Amino acid sequence: MSIVQTLDIRGKIPANRPGVVITAGVPSDRPAVVVAVNDAARARGVTAGALIGTATSALGGRGGGRDDIAQGGGAVLGDQAGRAMAEAFGAVQDVIAAISVPGSVP
């Protein structure tokens, strides 16, 4: 999924509801991740740049971007891709849960 497609999905979230869209894939053994957040999520302190850092750190890589959209990648995962991606998503969920409030992103 491209950054443009990720932004299109983010635009479908109601403007008053905090939302985070994460897309990830493992082309050629190296994971690629894109994170996008809407204005309501940023108002609650959720930024794409912070979330991409969390995700890519769990994948042995790095990333960066703006508060609304960021991208990054990780190390070669080989047969550990599934486990590593699950850990990365779990780490991002933990960050969101730590700063979310009722009615925001789970």
N, C-alpha and C positions, 0 to 999 in steps of 0.2 A: 504494500500500500504506500502511495506517495504522500509527501507532505501536503499537497493540494487536497488529496482525498481525506486526509486526517482533518484538515481544516473544515472541509465540507461536513464531516460527521459532527465536529464540535459545534458548527452552526445550527445543527438540528436540536441541540439541547435547549430547553426553554431558558431565556435570558436571565430570569430571576432564580434559576436553580444552579448551584455550583456544579460544574462538570469537568471531568478529566477524561481525555481520550488518549489511550496508549496503544500504539501499533508496534508490533515486533515481528521479526522474521530471522531466519538463520540461513542466509545465502552463502554458499561456499564455506561452511563451518564457522563463520564469524557472525555473531548476532548484530542486528541493526535495530535500533529503537527510536521511535518518534513519540514525543509527549506534547499534547496541546491542552491548554486549560482556558476556560472562558472567563469573562470579566467577573462574574459572580464568585468563582473559585478564587481568583486573585484577590478579591476584596476580603476573603476569609484567610488569606495568607498562603494559599497554595500557588506555587510558581512552577512552570515547566522546567526552568533551569535547575531548580533544586531537585525535582523529581527525576530528571534525566541523570543527574549525578548519582543519586541513590541507585537507580536501575543499572547504570553502566558499571558502577563500582562493584555491584554483586556479580557482574559478568566479566570482571577482570579488565575493564576498559575505562573509557571516559567519554564525555560528551559536553555539550554546551549549547547555549542559545539564549533566547530572550525569556522574559517572564511568561509570555503567552505560548511560545512554541520552542522546542529544543529537540536536538537529535544527537545520537551518539552510537557507539558500537563497543564490542567487547572482544576478548581474546578468542582464539580458536577453541571451540568447545568439544569437538569430536562427538563421541557417543554420550557425553554428559549434557548435551544441549537442553533436553527436556527438564532435567533437574535444575540446571542453572537458570533457565528462563522462569521456572516456577519460583525459585528463590528471589529473583529480581522483581517479579510481580508482587511477591509477598512483602518484600522490603518497601516497595512503593505504597502498598496498601497500609502498612504500619505507619508510614509518615503521614498519609492522609488522615488516618484514624486518630492520630495523636493531635491533630489541629482542627479536626472537623467538629461541627456542632450539630445538634438535631436538625434534620431536614437537608443536610448537605451530603456530600459524597460519602458513601459507606467506606 
